[in-house]
Amino acid sequence: MSKWDKLIEKICSLSKEVRFAEVKRVLESYGYEMKRPRSGSSHCTFRKTGCAPIAVPMHEPIKVGYLLMVKEVIESEALNDEND
């Protein structure tokens, strides 16, 4: 199993050991662009044309609620790949 597959599995299993850098890597690989917070916020916003924005805090570890949003992105991208 490749490192990428292990990372995807780690996120999809909602592991409490997922780091911000790993979430960033996955979302950017699917075409999302990260926007840093202006001031006073710890949440970075990931945006992709045609998709709802995802706000993820830079705190570690990433909480399950945020991992659920990333998991939905992974699953929808997998469906898009199957349909192509």
N, C-alpha and C positions, 0 to 999 in steps of 0.2 A: 504494500500500500504506500503510495507516495505521500510526501509531506502535505501537499495540497489536500488530498483526500482525508488525511488525518485531521487537518484543520477544519474542513467542512463537517466531518463527523463530530468533532469536539463542539462546534457551534450548534449543530442540529440536536445534539444530546443535552443541550442547555447546561453545559459544564460551568461550574463556578470559577474555573481557572482561566477563562477567556480574557485576554488583555485587549486594551484599546487598539494597539497597533495591529493586532490580528483582525479585528473587526474592520478597521480602516482598509487593510490589504484586500479583504474579501469584497467589500463594497466598491472600492476603486476598480477592482478587476471586472466588475459587472457594469462599469461605466458611470458610477456615481462620482461626483466631485465634492470634495470636502470644503466647507466654509468655516473658518475659525470664528469663535464668538468675538463680538466687539469688546464689550467691557462688562464685567460683573457676572458673566455666565461661564459655566464650565462645560456647556454642551456644544459640540460641533454638529453642524447640520450637513447631511449628505443629500445632494440633489441630483436627479436625473430627469431629463426631459420626458414627460408623459407619465412620471411616477410620483407618488406622494413623497415628500421629504421625510428623512429619518433623522431625528436628533439623538445623539449618543453622548453621554457624559465622558469626560476624559478621566474619570475616576476608575480605579481598578480594585477589584475585579468588576467586570460589567455585570449588571444585575439581569436576572432572568427576563424581565419585561422587555428590555432592549434586545436581548438575544432572540426573543420570539419574533420581533420585527425583522431582524437580519435573517432568521430562518425562513420567514415568508418570502423574502427576496430570493434566497437560494433556491427554494422550491419553485417559485414562479419562473426563474431563469432556466431551471432544469426542464420545466414544461415547455418553455419557448424553444429550447434546443431540440426537444423531441419532436415538436411540431414543424421545425424547419427541414 
